[in-house]
Amino acid sequence: MNKNLIAYNFEEVEKKTVLSEGRKLYKSGMLSEAQWQNIREVFATNLYTPSLFIKVLLFLLSLVVILMGNLVGPFGLFGFLSDNEISLSLGLLFFGGLILFLTEFLVIGRNHHFKSGVTEAGIYTALGYIGSSVLIHVYNSTTAVLLVGLLLTLFAAIRYLDLTALVISLLLFTCLIGWLVISTGSVLMFYLPFILAAVFVIVYVFTVGFQKRLNSAVFDDQFVILKAGSLLLLYGSLNYWVVRMASVELMHLDLSDGGDIPFSFVFYLLTALIPIVYLYKGIAGRSILWIRVGLITVACSAATFKYFFSFGDPMLLITIAGAALIITAILLFTYLKQIRKGYTRDLLLHDKWNTQDLTAFVASQTLGGNRASAAAAEKDVFGGGSFGGGGAGGGW
């Protein structure tokens, strides 16, 4: 992947990623104080990322500053150019491009902000103006609106590594595929759930392959969202409740008393089986991502069947189910007191859902009394092969 596609300094982001993973290992007790201090010196970065609380404050403050500045900018255009769509569109495009340029040049380039809240405020505002400049001409077209939104959020997700934009782009992509199929008005509408399921299988397989090929921990969060989102949307596209509601609301399917949707038995079966498959895949492959997605889908399936079927007194059912879960948790907690087939009840690492393992890499930089200088370490790590990305080869 071309590093120039990303607005941030790629090497600095890589070092920040190593620091983040090293901090997790240190907090988990797997690194000594001396090793952690050595990592902090070797991989020191000039990127500025404040705490979540400060980030939110900076985001709100930046929005206020930008909007106040816009009172004499884009908002002022509406009074003078409201009767001229082309001029208004060009004005919005100009101010959007200007805000985006200043965000990249001053905030990211000069002051080295990395997802600081200020960056998000500038990016979202700028892309909002740019999107509005286009949507002025195509607002009557649902396809165009969804496509413009998808392209802008994908741009933000790739160039600025924005996770919120990535989630929105996944949802817009789903809506776009669904709308294109429904707008055909053909028999394809009735196969929409299976089409969406096939699309998300492809997205998941492509994501896994691309992650192995890219081999860079910088994009771990993006890959987690893509994989988890694909699995959840795959399940959602085949969930009986979702398909039934979509058939009524979007396809205007008339379900009389006692009526049901086409292939109802298939959707009942898939609603029950997909969570089991996810859990089995997660347990067999020791993937916490699959396990957690599986647990989410189990809850959704239980709610779906409870919505359409009554198994007796609701309070009694909830009490029995809760008691069964508590007993199961206690038994598992006791059983996994010792490590069994790679599983333990203890939280060994404060890790994400499913990320690449940096343990060996971090250890190689700290064990054995490593006292390399920061410049030499940068050269060794990012210059040719130990760390994925940054001009590297393939191994850690």
BELGI-V220540 format. One record per backbone hydrogen bond with DSSP energy under -1.0 kcal/mol. CO is the residue of the C=O (numbers start at 1). NH is the residue of the N-H. If there is no record, write none. Layout:
# BELGI-V220540
co->{CO/CO}
nh->{NH/NH}
This chain:
# BELGI-V220540
co->{2/3/9/10/11/12/13/14/15/16/17/18/19/20/21/22/23/24/25/26/32/33/34/35/36/37/38/39/48/51/52/53/54/55/56/57/58/59/60/61/62/63/64/65/66/70/77/81/84/85/86/87/88/89/90/91/92/93/94/95/96/97/98/99/100/101/102/102/103/104/105/106/107/112/117/118/119/120/121/122/123/124/125/126/127/128/129/130/131/132/134/135/138/141/142/143/144/145/146/147/148/149/150/151/152/153/154/155/156/156/159/162/163/164/165/166/167/168/169/170/171/172/173/174/175/176/177/178/179/182/186/187/188/189/191/192/193/194/195/196/197/198/199/200/201/202/203/204/205/206/207/208/209/210/211/216/217/219/220/221/222/223/224/225/226/227/228/229/230/231/232/233/235/239/240/241/242/243/244/245/246/246/247/256/261/263/264/265/266/267/268/269/270/273/274/275/276/277/278/279/280/281/282/287/288/289/290/291/292/293/294/295/296/297/298/299/300/301/302/303/304/305/313/314/315/316/317/318/319/320/321/322/323/324/325/326/327/328/329/330/331/332/334/336/340/343/346/349/358/359/360/363/363/373/374/375/376/377/378/379/381}
nh->{5/6/13/14/15/16/17/18/19/20/21/22/23/24/25/26/27/28/30/29/36/37/38/39/40/41/42/43/114/55/56/57/58/59/60/61/62/63/64/65/66/67/68/69/70/75/81/84/88/89/90/91/92/93/94/95/96/97/98/99/100/101/102/103/104/105/106/107/108/109/110/111/113/48/121/122/123/124/125/126/127/128/129/130/131/132/133/134/135/136/137/139/141/145/146/147/148/149/150/151/152/153/154/155/156/157/158/159/160/162/7/166/167/168/169/170/171/172/173/174/175/176/177/178/179/180/181/182/183/185/189/190/191/192/195/196/197/198/199/200/201/202/203/204/205/206/207/208/209/210/211/212/213/214/215/219/220/223/224/225/226/227/228/229/230/231/232/233/234/235/236/237/238/243/244/245/246/247/248/249/250/251/253/259/264/267/268/269/270/271/272/273/274/277/278/279/280/281/282/283/284/285/287/291/292/293/294/295/296/297/298/299/300/301/302/303/304/305/306/307/308/309/317/318/319/320/321/322/323/324/325/326/327/328/329/330/331/332/333/334/335/336/337/345/343/340/348/351/362/363/364/366/367/377/378/379/380/381/382/383/387}
